[in-house]
Amino acid sequence: ADKYLFKVPSLRNIEKTHPFFHDGSVTDLGEAVKIIAKLQLNKDLTEEEVKYIVVFLSTLTGTVPAELAKAPEMPM
């Protein structure tokens, strides 16, 4: 029943969820935008374009609930 369905992560609070990518290799949102544009769209963005995209993404930032802002407890 779930064939061809994918979970897509939300962009909400994206500027607070660094490091980025599966391996945490990028800590700067602007750098992540540049890499994604090149890899997924084969586009080299100008610094101004990156700035505008980062400004847009920052508008999606809200208050993170306290229970989500703390690190999870690790079992011993």
mmCIF file of the N, C-alpha and C atoms, coordinates in Angstrom:
data_MODEL
# 
_entry.id   MODEL 
# 
loop_
_atom_site.group_PDB 
_atom_site.id 
_atom_site.type_symbol 
_atom_site.label_atom_id 
_atom_site.label_alt_id 
_atom_site.label_comp_id 
_atom_site.label_asym_id 
_atom_site.label_entity_id 
_atom_site.label_seq_id 
_atom_site.pdbx_PDB_ins_code 
_atom_site.Cartn_x 
_atom_site.Cartn_y 
_atom_site.Cartn_z 
_atom_site.occupancy 
_atom_site.B_iso_or_equiv 
_atom_site.pdbx_formal_charge 
_atom_site.auth_seq_id 
_atom_site.auth_comp_id 
_atom_site.auth_asym_id 
_atom_site.auth_atom_id 
_atom_site.pdbx_PDB_model_num 
ATOM 1   N N  . ALA A 1 1  ? 0.817  -1.201 0.000   1.00 0.00 ? 1  ALA A N  1 
ATOM 2   C CA . ALA A 1 1  ? 0.000  0.000  0.000   1.00 0.00 ? 1  ALA A CA 1 
ATOM 3   C C  . ALA A 1 1  ? 0.861  1.266  0.000   1.00 0.00 ? 1  ALA A C  1 
ATOM 4   N N  . ASP A 1 2  ? 2.091  1.170  0.509   1.00 0.00 ? 2  ASP A N  1 
ATOM 5   C CA . ASP A 1 2  ? 2.964  2.343  0.587   1.00 0.00 ? 2  ASP A CA 1 
ATOM 6   C C  . ASP A 1 2  ? 3.908  2.462  -0.603  1.00 0.00 ? 2  ASP A C  1 
ATOM 7   N N  . LYS A 1 3  ? 3.702  1.668  -1.632  1.00 0.00 ? 3  LYS A N  1 
ATOM 8   C CA . LYS A 1 3  ? 4.591  1.712  -2.788  1.00 0.00 ? 3  LYS A CA 1 
ATOM 9   C C  . LYS A 1 3  ? 4.550  3.098  -3.428  1.00 0.00 ? 3  LYS A C  1 
ATOM 10  N N  . TYR A 1 4  ? 5.709  3.631  -3.735  1.00 0.00 ? 4  TYR A N  1 
ATOM 11  C CA . TYR A 1 4  ? 5.896  4.949  -4.355  1.00 0.00 ? 4  TYR A CA 1 
ATOM 12  C C  . TYR A 1 4  ? 5.599  6.119  -3.412  1.00 0.00 ? 4  TYR A C  1 
ATOM 13  N N  . LEU A 1 5  ? 5.505  5.883  -2.132  1.00 0.00 ? 5  LEU A N  1 
ATOM 14  C CA . LEU A 1 5  ? 5.327  6.955  -1.158  1.00 0.00 ? 5  LEU A CA 1 
ATOM 15  C C  . LEU A 1 5  ? 6.654  7.211  -0.467  1.00 0.00 ? 5  LEU A C  1 
ATOM 16  N N  . PHE A 1 6  ? 6.976  8.474  -0.258  1.00 0.00 ? 6  PHE A N  1 
ATOM 17  C CA . PHE A 1 6  ? 8.235  8.850  0.368   1.00 0.00 ? 6  PHE A CA 1 
ATOM 18  C C  . PHE A 1 6  ? 7.972  9.865  1.458   1.00 0.00 ? 6  PHE A C  1 
ATOM 19  N N  . LYS A 1 7  ? 8.705  9.764  2.538   1.00 0.00 ? 7  LYS A N  1 
ATOM 20  C CA . LYS A 1 7  ? 8.628  10.774 3.590   1.00 0.00 ? 7  LYS A CA 1 
ATOM 21  C C  . LYS A 1 7  ? 9.658  11.851 3.260   1.00 0.00 ? 7  LYS A C  1 
ATOM 22  N N  . VAL A 1 8  ? 9.196  13.062 3.163   1.00 0.00 ? 8  VAL A N  1 
ATOM 23  C CA . VAL A 1 8  ? 10.066 14.187 2.857   1.00 0.00 ? 8  VAL A CA 1 
ATOM 24  C C  . VAL A 1 8  ? 10.198 15.036 4.116   1.00 0.00 ? 8  VAL A C  1 
ATOM 25  N N  . PRO A 1 9  ? 11.423 15.263 4.577   1.00 0.00 ? 9  PRO A N  1 
ATOM 26  C CA . PRO A 1 9  ? 11.594 16.057 5.783   1.00 0.00 ? 9  PRO A CA 1 
ATOM 27  C C  . PRO A 1 9  ? 11.110 17.497 5.591   1.00 0.00 ? 9  PRO A C  1 
ATOM 28  N N  . SER A 1 10 ? 10.591 18.047 6.635   1.00 0.00 ? 10 SER A N  1 
ATOM 29  C CA . SER A 1 10 ? 10.108 19.427 6.625   1.00 0.00 ? 10 SER A CA 1 
ATOM 30  C C  . SER A 1 10 ? 11.279 20.403 6.586   1.00 0.00 ? 10 SER A C  1 
ATOM 31  N N  . LEU A 1 11 ? 11.047 21.570 6.024   1.00 0.00 ? 11 LEU A N  1 
ATOM 32  C CA . LEU A 1 11 ? 12.057 22.631 6.053   1.00 0.00 ? 11 LEU A CA 1 
ATOM 33  C C  . LEU A 1 11 ? 11.874 23.542 7.266   1.00 0.00 ? 11 LEU A C  1 
ATOM 34  N N  . ARG A 1 12 ? 10.842 23.288 8.072   1.00 0.00 ? 12 ARG A N  1 
ATOM 35  C CA . ARG A 1 12 ? 10.615 24.098 9.269   1.00 0.00 ? 12 ARG A CA 1 
ATOM 36  C C  . ARG A 1 12 ? 11.841 24.010 10.173  1.00 0.00 ? 12 ARG A C  1 
ATOM 37  N N  . ASN A 1 13 ? 12.311 25.148 10.630  1.00 0.00 ? 13 ASN A N  1 
ATOM 38  C CA . ASN A 1 13 ? 13.470 25.263 11.532  1.00 0.00 ? 13 ASN A CA 1 
ATOM 39  C C  . ASN A 1 13 ? 14.760 24.731 10.916  1.00 0.00 ? 13 ASN A C  1 
ATOM 40  N N  . ILE A 1 14 ? 14.851 24.736 9.599   1.00 0.00 ? 14 ILE A N  1 
ATOM 41  C CA . ILE A 1 14 ? 16.031 24.198 8.925   1.00 0.00 ? 14 ILE A CA 1 
ATOM 42  C C  . ILE A 1 14 ? 17.313 24.925 9.346   1.00 0.00 ? 14 ILE A C  1 
ATOM 43  N N  . GLU A 1 15 ? 17.225 26.220 9.627   1.00 0.00 ? 15 GLU A N  1 
ATOM 44  C CA . GLU A 1 15 ? 18.448 26.930 9.995   1.00 0.00 ? 15 GLU A CA 1 
ATOM 45  C C  . GLU A 1 15 ? 18.927 26.569 11.406  1.00 0.00 ? 15 GLU A C  1 
ATOM 46  N N  . LYS A 1 16 ? 18.102 25.867 12.171  1.00 0.00 ? 16 LYS A N  1 
ATOM 47  C CA . LYS A 1 16 ? 18.497 25.453 13.520  1.00 0.00 ? 16 LYS A CA 1 
ATOM 48  C C  . LYS A 1 16 ? 18.864 23.968 13.588  1.00 0.00 ? 16 LYS A C  1 
ATOM 49  N N  . THR A 1 17 ? 18.863 23.289 12.460  1.00 0.00 ? 17 THR A N  1 
ATOM 50  C CA . THR A 1 17 ? 19.053 21.835 12.497  1.00 0.00 ? 17 THR A CA 1 
ATOM 51  C C  . THR A 1 17 ? 20.377 21.392 11.889  1.00 0.00 ? 17 THR A C  1 
ATOM 52  N N  . HIS A 1 18 ? 21.388 22.243 11.932  1.00 0.00 ? 18 HIS A N  1 
ATOM 53  C CA . HIS A 1 18 ? 22.695 21.851 11.417  1.00 0.00 ? 18 HIS A CA 1 
ATOM 54  C C  . HIS A 1 18 ? 23.361 20.882 12.386  1.00 0.00 ? 18 HIS A C  1 
ATOM 55  N N  . PRO A 1 19 ? 24.308 20.100 11.983  1.00 0.00 ? 19 PRO A N  1 
ATOM 56  C CA . PRO A 1 19 ? 24.917 20.046 10.657  1.00 0.00 ? 19 PRO A CA 1 
ATOM 57  C C  . PRO A 1 19 ? 23.984 19.382 9.644   1.00 0.00 ? 19 PRO A C  1 
ATOM 58  N N  . PHE A 1 20 ? 24.282 19.616 8.368   1.00 0.00 ? 20 PHE A N  1 
ATOM 59  C CA . PHE A 1 20 ? 23.420 19.158 7.294   1.00 0.00 ? 20 PHE A CA 1 
ATOM 60  C C  . PHE A 1 20 ? 23.985 17.929 6.596   1.00 0.00 ? 20 PHE A C  1 
ATOM 61  N N  . PHE A 1 21 ? 23.127 17.264 5.882   1.00 0.00 ? 21 PHE A N  1 
ATOM 62  C CA . PHE A 1 21 ? 23.421 16.051 5.111   1.00 0.00 ? 21 PHE A CA 1 
ATOM 63  C C  . PHE A 1 21 ? 23.522 14.833 6.027   1.00 0.00 ? 21 PHE A C  1 
ATOM 64  N N  . HIS A 1 22 ? 23.498 13.692 5.420   1.00 0.00 ? 22 HIS A N  1 
ATOM 65  C CA . HIS A 1 22 ? 23.455 12.431 6.169   1.00 0.00 ? 22 HIS A CA 1 
ATOM 66  C C  . HIS A 1 22 ? 24.679 12.226 7.055   1.00 0.00 ? 22 HIS A C  1 
ATOM 67  N N  . ASP A 1 23 ? 25.779 12.852 6.693   1.00 0.00 ? 23 ASP A N  1 
ATOM 68  C CA . ASP A 1 23 ? 27.010 12.651 7.454   1.00 0.00 ? 23 ASP A CA 1 
ATOM 69  C C  . ASP A 1 23 ? 27.412 13.864 8.296   1.00 0.00 ? 23 ASP A C  1 
ATOM 70  N N  . GLY A 1 24 ? 26.568 14.903 8.305   1.00 0.00 ? 24 GLY A N  1 
ATOM 71  C CA . GLY A 1 24 ? 26.877 16.091 9.094   1.00 0.00 ? 24 GLY A CA 1 
ATOM 72  C C  . GLY A 1 24 ? 28.096 16.843 8.619   1.00 0.00 ? 24 GLY A C  1 
ATOM 73  N N  . SER A 1 25 ? 28.407 16.738 7.340   1.00 0.00 ? 25 SER A N  1 
ATOM 74  C CA . SER A 1 25 ? 29.646 17.306 6.816   1.00 0.00 ? 25 SER A CA 1 
ATOM 75  C C  . SER A 1 25 ? 29.596 18.811 6.567   1.00 0.00 ? 25 SER A C  1 
ATOM 76  N N  . VAL A 1 26 ? 28.417 19.418 6.581   1.00 0.00 ? 26 VAL A N  1 
ATOM 77  C CA . VAL A 1 26 ? 28.299 20.857 6.293   1.00 0.00 ? 26 VAL A CA 1 
ATOM 78  C C  . VAL A 1 26 ? 27.541 21.523 7.434   1.00 0.00 ? 26 VAL A C  1 
ATOM 79  N N  . THR A 1 27 ? 28.135 22.577 8.001   1.00 0.00 ? 27 THR A N  1 
ATOM 80  C CA . THR A 1 27 ? 27.483 23.284 9.102   1.00 0.00 ? 27 THR A CA 1 
ATOM 81  C C  . THR A 1 27 ? 26.851 24.600 8.670   1.00 0.00 ? 27 THR A C  1 
ATOM 82  N N  . ASP A 1 28 ? 27.206 25.085 7.488   1.00 0.00 ? 28 ASP A N  1 
ATOM 83  C CA . ASP A 1 28 ? 26.702 26.371 7.005   1.00 0.00 ? 28 ASP A CA 1 
ATOM 84  C C  . ASP A 1 28 ? 25.542 26.147 6.031   1.00 0.00 ? 28 ASP A C  1 
ATOM 85  N N  . LEU A 1 29 ? 24.387 26.765 6.314   1.00 0.00 ? 29 LEU A N  1 
ATOM 86  C CA . LEU A 1 29 ? 23.208 26.588 5.474   1.00 0.00 ? 29 LEU A CA 1 
ATOM 87  C C  . LEU A 1 29 ? 23.447 27.077 4.050   1.00 0.00 ? 29 LEU A C  1 
ATOM 88  N N  . GLY A 1 30 ? 24.159 28.174 3.886   1.00 0.00 ? 30 GLY A N  1 
ATOM 89  C CA . GLY A 1 30 ? 24.456 28.690 2.553   1.00 0.00 ? 30 GLY A CA 1 
ATOM 90  C C  . GLY A 1 30 ? 25.275 27.704 1.734   1.00 0.00 ? 30 GLY A C  1 
ATOM 91  N N  . GLU A 1 31 ? 26.246 27.090 2.377   1.00 0.00 ? 31 GLU A N  1 
ATOM 92  C CA . GLU A 1 31 ? 27.063 26.083 1.699   1.00 0.00 ? 31 GLU A CA 1 
ATOM 93  C C  . GLU A 1 31 ? 26.217 24.874 1.316   1.00 0.00 ? 31 GLU A C  1 
ATOM 94  N N  . ALA A 1 32 ? 25.316 24.471 2.203   1.00 0.00 ? 32 ALA A N  1 
ATOM 95  C CA . ALA A 1 32 ? 24.422 23.350 1.903   1.00 0.00 ? 32 ALA A CA 1 
ATOM 96  C C  . ALA A 1 32 ? 23.530 23.676 0.697   1.00 0.00 ? 32 ALA A C  1 
ATOM 97  N N  . VAL A 1 33 ? 23.036 24.902 0.624   1.00 0.00 ? 33 VAL A N  1 
ATOM 98  C CA . VAL A 1 33 ? 22.202 25.323 -0.512  1.00 0.00 ? 33 VAL A CA 1 
ATOM 99  C C  . VAL A 1 33 ? 23.000 25.233 -1.810  1.00 0.00 ? 33 VAL A C  1 
ATOM 100 N N  . LYS A 1 34 ? 24.245 25.704 -1.788  1.00 0.00 ? 34 LYS A N  1 
ATOM 101 C CA . LYS A 1 34 ? 25.096 25.636 -2.989  1.00 0.00 ? 34 LYS A CA 1 
ATOM 102 C C  . LYS A 1 34 ? 25.304 24.196 -3.445  1.00 0.00 ? 34 LYS A C  1 
ATOM 103 N N  . ILE A 1 35 ? 25.607 23.328 -2.500  1.00 0.00 ? 35 ILE A N  1 
ATOM 104 C CA . ILE A 1 35 ? 25.861 21.926 -2.831  1.00 0.00 ? 35 ILE A CA 1 
ATOM 105 C C  . ILE A 1 35 ? 24.614 21.263 -3.399  1.00 0.00 ? 35 ILE A C  1 
ATOM 106 N N  . ILE A 1 36 ? 23.479 21.480 -2.767  1.00 0.00 ? 36 ILE A N  1 
ATOM 107 C CA . ILE A 1 36 ? 22.227 20.877 -3.241  1.00 0.00 ? 36 ILE A CA 1 
ATOM 108 C C  . ILE A 1 36 ? 21.877 21.380 -4.634  1.00 0.00 ? 36 ILE A C  1 
ATOM 109 N N  . ALA A 1 37 ? 22.057 22.678 -4.879  1.00 0.00 ? 37 ALA A N  1 
ATOM 110 C CA . ALA A 1 37 ? 21.762 23.236 -6.208  1.00 0.00 ? 37 ALA A CA 1 
ATOM 111 C C  . ALA A 1 37 ? 22.622 22.575 -7.273  1.00 0.00 ? 37 ALA A C  1 
ATOM 112 N N  . LYS A 1 38 ? 23.883 22.354 -6.964  1.00 0.00 ? 38 LYS A N  1 
ATOM 113 C CA . LYS A 1 38 ? 24.789 21.747 -7.942  1.00 0.00 ? 38 LYS A CA 1 
ATOM 114 C C  . LYS A 1 38 ? 24.466 20.274 -8.155  1.00 0.00 ? 38 LYS A C  1 
ATOM 115 N N  . LEU A 1 39 ? 24.280 19.536 -7.079  1.00 0.00 ? 39 LEU A N  1 
ATOM 116 C CA . LEU A 1 39 ? 24.065 18.101 -7.190  1.00 0.00 ? 39 LEU A CA 1 
ATOM 117 C C  . LEU A 1 39 ? 22.681 17.729 -7.726  1.00 0.00 ? 39 LEU A C  1 
ATOM 118 N N  . GLN A 1 40 ? 21.653 18.465 -7.312  1.00 0.00 ? 40 GLN A N  1 
ATOM 119 C CA . GLN A 1 40 ? 20.296 18.085 -7.703  1.00 0.00 ? 40 GLN A CA 1 
ATOM 120 C C  . GLN A 1 40 ? 19.796 18.812 -8.946  1.00 0.00 ? 40 GLN A C  1 
ATOM 121 N N  . LEU A 1 41 ? 20.296 20.007 -9.183  1.00 0.00 ? 41 LEU A N  1 
ATOM 122 C CA . LEU A 1 41 ? 19.810 20.804 -10.314 1.00 0.00 ? 41 LEU A CA 1 
ATOM 123 C C  . LEU A 1 41 ? 20.883 21.104 -11.345 1.00 0.00 ? 41 LEU A C  1 
ATOM 124 N N  . ASN A 1 42 ? 22.131 20.745 -11.037 1.00 0.00 ? 42 ASN A N  1 
ATOM 125 C CA . ASN A 1 42 ? 23.286 21.078 -11.873 1.00 0.00 ? 42 ASN A CA 1 
ATOM 126 C C  . ASN A 1 42 ? 23.374 22.582 -12.142 1.00 0.00 ? 42 ASN A C  1 
ATOM 127 N N  . LYS A 1 43 ? 23.103 23.367 -11.084 1.00 0.00 ? 43 LYS A N  1 
ATOM 128 C CA . LYS A 1 43 ? 23.157 24.827 -11.165 1.00 0.00 ? 43 LYS A CA 1 
ATOM 129 C C  . LYS A 1 43 ? 24.225 25.360 -10.220 1.00 0.00 ? 43 LYS A C  1 
ATOM 130 N N  . ASP A 1 44 ? 25.000 26.321 -10.695 1.00 0.00 ? 44 ASP A N  1 
ATOM 131 C CA . ASP A 1 44 ? 25.934 27.053 -9.850  1.00 0.00 ? 44 ASP A CA 1 
ATOM 132 C C  . ASP A 1 44 ? 25.263 28.367 -9.482  1.00 0.00 ? 44 ASP A C  1 
ATOM 133 N N  . LEU A 1 45 ? 24.892 28.516 -8.225  1.00 0.00 ? 45 LEU A N  1 
ATOM 134 C CA . LEU A 1 45 ? 24.191 29.715 -7.774  1.00 0.00 ? 45 LEU A CA 1 
ATOM 135 C C  . LEU A 1 45 ? 25.174 30.835 -7.477  1.00 0.00 ? 45 LEU A C  1 
ATOM 136 N N  . THR A 1 46 ? 24.737 32.059 -7.719  1.00 0.00 ? 46 THR A N  1 
ATOM 137 C CA . THR A 1 46 ? 25.537 33.218 -7.325  1.00 0.00 ? 46 THR A CA 1 
ATOM 138 C C  . THR A 1 46 ? 25.407 33.411 -5.819  1.00 0.00 ? 46 THR A C  1 
ATOM 139 N N  . GLU A 1 47 ? 26.309 34.181 -5.242  1.00 0.00 ? 47 GLU A N  1 
ATOM 140 C CA . GLU A 1 47 ? 26.234 34.470 -3.811  1.00 0.00 ? 47 GLU A CA 1 
ATOM 141 C C  . GLU A 1 47 ? 24.910 35.156 -3.467  1.00 0.00 ? 47 GLU A C  1 
ATOM 142 N N  . GLU A 1 48 ? 24.434 36.017 -4.366  1.00 0.00 ? 48 GLU A N  1 
ATOM 143 C CA . GLU A 1 48 ? 23.161 36.707 -4.136  1.00 0.00 ? 48 GLU A CA 1 
ATOM 144 C C  . GLU A 1 48 ? 21.995 35.720 -4.132  1.00 0.00 ? 48 GLU A C  1 
ATOM 145 N N  . GLU A 1 49 ? 21.993 34.772 -5.051  1.00 0.00 ? 49 GLU A N  1 
ATOM 146 C CA . GLU A 1 49 ? 20.930 33.762 -5.080  1.00 0.00 ? 49 GLU A CA 1 
ATOM 147 C C  . GLU A 1 49 ? 20.940 32.913 -3.810  1.00 0.00 ? 49 GLU A C  1 
ATOM 148 N N  . VAL A 1 50 ? 22.131 32.530 -3.379  1.00 0.00 ? 50 VAL A N  1 
ATOM 149 C CA . VAL A 1 50 ? 22.254 31.751 -2.139  1.00 0.00 ? 50 VAL A CA 1 
ATOM 150 C C  . VAL A 1 50 ? 21.710 32.557 -0.971  1.00 0.00 ? 50 VAL A C  1 
ATOM 151 N N  . LYS A 1 51 ? 22.064 33.839 -0.920  1.00 0.00 ? 51 LYS A N  1 
ATOM 152 C CA . LYS A 1 51 ? 21.602 34.709 0.167   1.00 0.00 ? 51 LYS A CA 1 
ATOM 153 C C  . LYS A 1 51 ? 20.075 34.775 0.198   1.00 0.00 ? 51 LYS A C  1 
ATOM 154 N N  . TYR A 1 52 ? 19.445 34.948 -0.967  1.00 0.00 ? 52 TYR A N  1 
ATOM 155 C CA . TYR A 1 52 ? 17.985 35.016 -1.027  1.00 0.00 ? 52 TYR A CA 1 
ATOM 156 C C  . TYR A 1 52 ? 17.330 33.709 -0.589  1.00 0.00 ? 52 TYR A C  1 
ATOM 157 N N  . ILE A 1 53 ? 17.908 32.590 -0.974  1.00 0.00 ? 53 ILE A N  1 
ATOM 158 C CA . ILE A 1 53 ? 17.352 31.296 -0.570  1.00 0.00 ? 53 ILE A CA 1 
ATOM 159 C C  . ILE A 1 53 ? 17.492 31.104 0.935   1.00 0.00 ? 53 ILE A C  1 
ATOM 160 N N  . VAL A 1 54 ? 18.646 31.462 1.488   1.00 0.00 ? 54 VAL A N  1 
ATOM 161 C CA . VAL A 1 54 ? 18.857 31.342 2.937   1.00 0.00 ? 54 VAL A CA 1 
ATOM 162 C C  . VAL A 1 54 ? 17.904 32.265 3.689   1.00 0.00 ? 54 VAL A C  1 
ATOM 163 N N  . VAL A 1 55 ? 17.681 33.470 3.188   1.00 0.00 ? 55 VAL A N  1 
ATOM 164 C CA . VAL A 1 55 ? 16.731 34.393 3.830   1.00 0.00 ? 55 VAL A CA 1 
ATOM 165 C C  . VAL A 1 55 ? 15.332 33.785 3.805   1.00 0.00 ? 55 VAL A C  1 
ATOM 166 N N  . PHE A 1 56 ? 14.938 33.198 2.668   1.00 0.00 ? 56 PHE A N  1 
ATOM 167 C CA . PHE A 1 56 ? 13.628 32.541 2.603   1.00 0.00 ? 56 PHE A CA 1 
ATOM 168 C C  . PHE A 1 56 ? 13.548 31.409 3.619   1.00 0.00 ? 56 PHE A C  1 
ATOM 169 N N  . LEU A 1 57 ? 14.563 30.564 3.663   1.00 0.00 ? 57 LEU A N  1 
ATOM 170 C CA . LEU A 1 57 ? 14.543 29.432 4.591   1.00 0.00 ? 57 LEU A CA 1 
ATOM 171 C C  . LEU A 1 57 ? 14.466 29.898 6.042   1.00 0.00 ? 57 LEU A C  1 
ATOM 172 N N  . SER A 1 58 ? 15.065 31.053 6.337   1.00 0.00 ? 58 SER A N  1 
ATOM 173 C CA . SER A 1 58 ? 15.006 31.580 7.710   1.00 0.00 ? 58 SER A CA 1 
ATOM 174 C C  . SER A 1 58 ? 13.593 32.016 8.090   1.00 0.00 ? 58 SER A C  1 
ATOM 175 N N  . THR A 1 59 ? 12.752 32.308 7.104   1.00 0.00 ? 59 THR A N  1 
ATOM 176 C CA . THR A 1 59 ? 11.357 32.676 7.416   1.00 0.00 ? 59 THR A CA 1 
ATOM 177 C C  . THR A 1 59 ? 10.563 31.468 7.884   1.00 0.00 ? 59 THR A C  1 
ATOM 178 N N  . LEU A 1 60 ? 11.091 30.283 7.703   1.00 0.00 ? 60 LEU A N  1 
ATOM 179 C CA . LEU A 1 60 ? 10.419 29.054 8.128   1.00 0.00 ? 60 LEU A CA 1 
ATOM 180 C C  . LEU A 1 60 ? 10.810 28.648 9.550   1.00 0.00 ? 60 LEU A C  1 
ATOM 181 N N  . THR A 1 61 ? 11.575 29.516 10.215  1.00 0.00 ? 61 THR A N  1 
ATOM 182 C CA . THR A 1 61 ? 12.064 29.216 11.563  1.00 0.00 ? 61 THR A CA 1 
ATOM 183 C C  . THR A 1 61 ? 11.065 29.693 12.600  1.00 0.00 ? 61 THR A C  1 
ATOM 184 N N  . GLY A 1 62 ? 10.788 28.814 13.535  1.00 0.00 ? 62 GLY A N  1 
ATOM 185 C CA . GLY A 1 62 ? 9.898  29.139 14.638  1.00 0.00 ? 62 GLY A CA 1 
ATOM 186 C C  . GLY A 1 62 ? 10.556 28.761 15.948  1.00 0.00 ? 62 GLY A C  1 
ATOM 187 N N  . THR A 1 63 ? 9.802  28.836 17.001  1.00 0.00 ? 63 THR A N  1 
ATOM 188 C CA . THR A 1 63 ? 10.301 28.467 18.317  1.00 0.00 ? 63 THR A CA 1 
ATOM 189 C C  . THR A 1 63 ? 10.310 26.943 18.425  1.00 0.00 ? 63 THR A C  1 
ATOM 190 N N  . VAL A 1 64 ? 11.434 26.404 18.843  1.00 0.00 ? 64 VAL A N  1 
ATOM 191 C CA . VAL A 1 64 ? 11.559 24.964 19.025  1.00 0.00 ? 64 VAL A CA 1 
ATOM 192 C C  . VAL A 1 64 ? 11.064 24.622 20.430  1.00 0.00 ? 64 VAL A C  1 
ATOM 193 N N  . PRO A 1 65 ? 10.110 23.690 20.538  1.00 0.00 ? 65 PRO A N  1 
ATOM 194 C CA . PRO A 1 65 ? 9.643  23.302 21.874  1.00 0.00 ? 65 PRO A CA 1 
ATOM 195 C C  . PRO A 1 65 ? 10.799 22.782 22.723  1.00 0.00 ? 65 PRO A C  1 
ATOM 196 N N  . ALA A 1 66 ? 10.786 23.089 24.007  1.00 0.00 ? 66 ALA A N  1 
ATOM 197 C CA . ALA A 1 66 ? 11.884 22.746 24.911  1.00 0.00 ? 66 ALA A CA 1 
ATOM 198 C C  . ALA A 1 66 ? 12.205 21.255 24.882  1.00 0.00 ? 66 ALA A C  1 
ATOM 199 N N  . GLU A 1 67 ? 11.186 20.413 24.811  1.00 0.00 ? 67 GLU A N  1 
ATOM 200 C CA . GLU A 1 67 ? 11.440 18.967 24.841  1.00 0.00 ? 67 GLU A CA 1 
ATOM 201 C C  . GLU A 1 67 ? 12.153 18.475 23.578  1.00 0.00 ? 67 GLU A C  1 
ATOM 202 N N  . LEU A 1 68 ? 12.067 19.248 22.497  1.00 0.00 ? 68 LEU A N  1 
ATOM 203 C CA . LEU A 1 68 ? 12.762 18.871 21.270  1.00 0.00 ? 68 LEU A CA 1 
ATOM 204 C C  . LEU A 1 68 ? 14.141 19.517 21.166  1.00 0.00 ? 68 LEU A C  1 
ATOM 205 N N  . ALA A 1 69 ? 14.385 20.546 21.961  1.00 0.00 ? 69 ALA A N  1 
ATOM 206 C CA . ALA A 1 69 ? 15.650 21.276 21.887  1.00 0.00 ? 69 ALA A CA 1 
ATOM 207 C C  . ALA A 1 69 ? 16.767 20.592 22.669  1.00 0.00 ? 69 ALA A C  1 
ATOM 208 N N  . LYS A 1 70 ? 16.422 19.702 23.591  1.00 0.00 ? 70 LYS A N  1 
ATOM 209 C CA . LYS A 1 70 ? 17.465 19.037 24.374  1.00 0.00 ? 70 LYS A CA 1 
ATOM 210 C C  . LYS A 1 70 ? 17.890 17.733 23.707  1.00 0.00 ? 70 LYS A C  1 
ATOM 211 N N  . ALA A 1 71 ? 19.112 17.340 23.980  1.00 0.00 ? 71 ALA A N  1 
ATOM 212 C CA . ALA A 1 71 ? 19.647 16.095 23.417  1.00 0.00 ? 71 ALA A CA 1 
ATOM 213 C C  . ALA A 1 71 ? 18.924 14.910 24.040  1.00 0.00 ? 71 ALA A C  1 
ATOM 214 N N  . PRO A 1 72 ? 18.691 13.869 23.267  1.00 0.00 ? 72 PRO A N  1 
ATOM 215 C CA . PRO A 1 72 ? 18.029 12.688 23.823  1.00 0.00 ? 72 PRO A CA 1 
ATOM 216 C C  . PRO A 1 72 ? 18.913 12.007 24.858  1.00 0.00 ? 72 PRO A C  1 
ATOM 217 N N  . GLU A 1 73 ? 18.275 11.380 25.827  1.00 0.00 ? 73 GLU A N  1 
ATOM 218 C CA . GLU A 1 73 ? 19.020 10.641 26.844  1.00 0.00 ? 73 GLU A CA 1 
ATOM 219 C C  . GLU A 1 73 ? 19.428 9.306  26.248  1.00 0.00 ? 73 GLU A C  1 
ATOM 220 N N  . MET A 1 74 ? 20.682 8.955  26.460  1.00 0.00 ? 74 MET A N  1 
ATOM 221 C CA . MET A 1 74 ? 21.215 7.703  25.932  1.00 0.00 ? 74 MET A CA 1 
ATOM 222 C C  . MET A 1 74 ? 21.117 6.634  27.009  1.00 0.00 ? 74 MET A C  1 
ATOM 223 N N  . PRO A 1 75 ? 20.591 5.469  26.659  1.00 0.00 ? 75 PRO A N  1 
ATOM 224 C CA . PRO A 1 75 ? 20.521 4.388  27.652  1.00 0.00 ? 75 PRO A CA 1 
ATOM 225 C C  . PRO A 1 75 ? 21.918 3.882  28.000  1.00 0.00 ? 75 PRO A C  1 
ATOM 226 N N  . MET A 1 76 ? 22.098 3.479  29.209  1.00 0.00 ? 76 MET A N  1 
ATOM 227 C CA . MET A 1 76 ? 23.406 2.979  29.658  1.00 0.00 ? 76 MET A CA 1 
ATOM 228 C C  . MET A 1 76 ? 23.511 1.502  29.436  1.00 0.00 ? 76 MET A C  1 
# 
